[in-house]
Amino acid sequence: MKQTLLEAYLLKAKLDVNFIFVNWEKFSQSINYVSVRNRVESIGVYLASMIDFMVKNHLVSIDDINLVGFSLGAHISGFAGKHVKSGKLPKIVGLDPAGPLFSLTKPQERLDREDAKYVEVIHTNGALLGFYDPIGTVDFYPNYGLEQPGCPWTSTDKCSHKRAFKYFAESIYSPIQFYAYPCASIEDMNGGSCQGAEFPMGGEPGDYKA
């Protein structure tokens, strides 16, 4: 994901931004998913402390910090938003937040719409590797958010899961945006009864006033 987003922001879009990558590979590469999942909050707390350090030392304004996280990283971003003391983060983008061992009824233990002023979530493999229920300010469901074209439906395949950050990267540099129609519920989406003004998914800077 790092290289894909780095190229999208700095090489293709040529944006004047600083791109900081949080490397928690030492903890995330374990085959014990339960152990990795249980480290998510502590990583988020460390990230929040780094943000507070940068803001306190006038290295950056809190209003200029956006977090983008994929899978478990989306929840890490949520915990960072919960714990940062310098102010409310303006934006978090959750790219197919991990689903296993995260609960809709426990927003304090996952990414939630209250973790930033604007939380955008892109669901591409819900009900399998990703979280399916809407948990952001705005939630997007490309191809209904379950299985992506060209990706097999298997418990071990990560193709649909990874499409989230690939779609987001493309939305950064492509002149053709991804648009969606507002839906009152997942049931309305699946029933094809969504209507209203089109809304762009992703992009930079993205829509903070949704």
ABEGO torsion letter per residue (X at the ends): XAAAAAAAAAAAAGBBBBBBBBBAAAAAABABAAAAAAAAAAAAAAAAAAAAAAAAAGABBAAABBBBBBEAAAAAAAAAAAABAAEBBABBBBBGBBABGBBAABAAABBBAAABABBBBBBAABGBABBABBABABBBBBGGGABBBGBBBBAABAAAAAAAAAAAAAAAABABBBBBBBBABAAAAAAGABBEBBBBBEEOAEBAAX
